[in-house]
Amino acid sequence: MLSIRQKTKIIKDTGIHANDTGSPEVQVAILTKRIVELTDHLKKHKKDNHSRRGLLGMVADRQTHLTYLKKNYPKRYATLTKKLGLKK
């Protein structure tokens, strides 16, 4: 679970402008942070299938946003993936 302080820091780091909360970049960054936290949780609690299903949904949402960015704004996509370390 992300705290308000963590969320505002992510928004400040990846947002396009000061009040940006809905751009794909911000959404991908928040989803990435939640995915990392949930992955750590699932390493400890291997049988938590409800959380695993939520994780799969978050990964799918992030992939949808990344596909949108890649298709419509390739420069913003490249910058974001480099900043978040999502490139393989």
N, C-alpha and C positions, 0 to 999 in steps of 0.2 A: 504494500500500500504506500503510495507516494504521499509525502506530507506537502502542505501548501508551500512551504519554503523550497522544497526540491522542485516542485512544479514551476514556481515563479522563476527559479534559476534556469531551468530548462527553457522556458519561454523567452527569457532574457537572452540566452545564448543563441537560440536558433530562430527566433522570431524575425520577421521582416521589418516590423515597426514596433513601437512601444506597447501598443494594446493588442498585439497579434496573438490570438489564441486558437484560431481555427485554420490557419494555413496548413497545407500538407506537411511542411517541414516540421512544424511544432507537433503535429499529431504523430508523425513518425518518431520523433525524438522521445515523446512521452511514452508511446507504445514500446519503444526499444528499452527504455528504463524499466517499465513494468515487466517486460519479457525477461530481462536479466534477473530481476528480483524473484519472479515466479519460478524461473529455472533453478535458482539456488534453493528455493523452498522444496521443489520436487526432487532435488538430489537427496534431501534429508527424509522426505516423506514419499517414498516410491509408490505407495498404493493410493495416493490421493487423486483418484480419477476425475473428480469434479473440477479440481484446479487444472488438471492436465487438459481437459476439454476447453476450459477458458483460455489456456495458453495457446491452444491451436487456433482458437478464434482470433486472438490478438495477433498471432503471426499472419493469419490470412488478411486481417484488416491492414496491417503494416504493408504487406505485399501489394494490396490494392492501391494504397496511397503511393507507394514507390513506382508502381507501373504507370499511374497517372502522371507523376512527376517526370518520369523518363520519356514518356510519349509527348507531353506538352511543354516541358521546361527542362531540356537536357542539361543545361549549365547548372541550374539549381539542384538537379538530381545528383550531378557529379560532385558538387560542393558538399551536399548533405551526406552522401555515402562516404566521402572521404573524412568528414568531420566525425561521423558516428562510427567509422570503422566497419561498415557493412559490406565492403567489397571483398570478394573472395581472393 
